């Protein structure tokens, strides 16, 4: 391998390195975005579970339990 081909190979490798570094930076930014979206989704999900828990422990939920049981029994009896 002569000197000019070695220099050309070195230039190609440096260009590839710069491209790879750019890709890593872009992927890092995308990862940050996805982590932020995940945190937001987890907060929303936590809020939804809290609301569901509040509903299930409410007086009206407890009072309507027999109605829901009858409805379920009727649906099963009708084959739905």
C-alpha positions as CSV (number, residue, x, y, z in Angstrom):
1,X,0.0,0.0,0.0
2,X,1.5,3.3,-1.0
3,X,1.3,6.6,0.9
4,X,-1.5,8.2,-1.1
5,X,-3.8,5.2,-0.7
6,X,-3.1,5.1,3.0
7,X,-4.0,8.8,3.2
8,X,-7.1,8.2,1.2
9,X,-8.1,5.3,3.5
10,X,-7.4,7.5,6.5
11,X,-9.7,10.2,5.1
12,X,-12.5,7.7,4.5
13,X,-12.1,6.4,8.0
14,X,-12.3,9.9,9.5
15,X,-15.4,10.7,7.4
16,X,-17.0,7.4,8.6
17,X,-16.1,8.3,12.2
18,X,-17.7,11.8,11.9
19,X,-20.8,10.2,10.4
20,X,-21.0,7.7,13.2
21,X,-20.5,10.4,15.8
22,X,-23.3,12.4,14.2
23,X,-25.6,9.3,14.3
24,X,-24.8,8.7,18.0
25,X,-25.7,12.3,18.8
26,X,-29.0,12.0,16.9
27,X,-29.8,8.7,18.6
28,X,-29.0,10.2,21.9
29,X,-31.5,13.1,21.3
30,X,-34.2,10.6,20.1
31,X,-33.6,8.5,23.2
32,X,-34.1,11.6,25.4
33,X,-37.3,12.4,23.6
34,X,-38.6,8.9,24.1
35,X,-37.7,8.8,27.7
36,X,-39.6,12.1,28.2
37,X,-42.6,10.6,26.4
38,X,-42.4,7.5,28.6
39,X,-42.3,9.6,31.8
40,X,-45.4,11.5,30.6
41,X,-47.3,8.3,29.7
42,X,-46.4,6.7,33.1
43,X,-47.7,9.8,34.9
44,X,-50.9,9.6,32.9
45,X,-51.3,5.9,33.6
46,X,-50.6,6.5,37.3
47,X,-53.4,9.1,37.4
48,X,-55.8,6.8,35.6
49,X,-55.1,4.0,38.1
50,X,-55.7,6.5,41.0
51,X,-59.1,7.5,39.4
52,X,-60.1,3.9,39.0
53,X,-59.1,3.1,42.6
54,X,-61.2,6.1,43.8
55,X,-64.2,4.9,41.7
56,X,-64.0,1.3,43.0
57,X,-63.9,2.5,46.6
58,X,-66.7,5.0,46.2
59,X,-70.0,4.6,47.9
60,X,-71.9,4.6,44.6
61,X,-69.7,1.8,43.2
62,X,-70.4,-0.3,46.3
63,X,-74.1,0.4,46.1
64,X,-74.4,-0.6,42.5
65,X,-72.4,-3.8,42.8
66,X,-75.6,-6.0,43.0
67,X,-76.9,-4.4,39.8
68,X,-73.6,-5.2,38.0
69,X,-73.7,-8.8,39.3
70,X,-77.3,-9.3,37.9
71,X,-76.3,-7.7,34.6
72,X,-73.3,-10.1,34.3
73,X,-75.4,-13.1,35.2
74,X,-78.0,-12.1,32.6
75,X,-75.3,-11.7,29.9
76,X,-73.8,-15.1,30.7
77,X,-77.3,-16.7,30.6
78,X,-77.9,-15.2,27.1
79,X,-74.6,-16.4,25.9
80,X,-72.9,-13.0,25.2
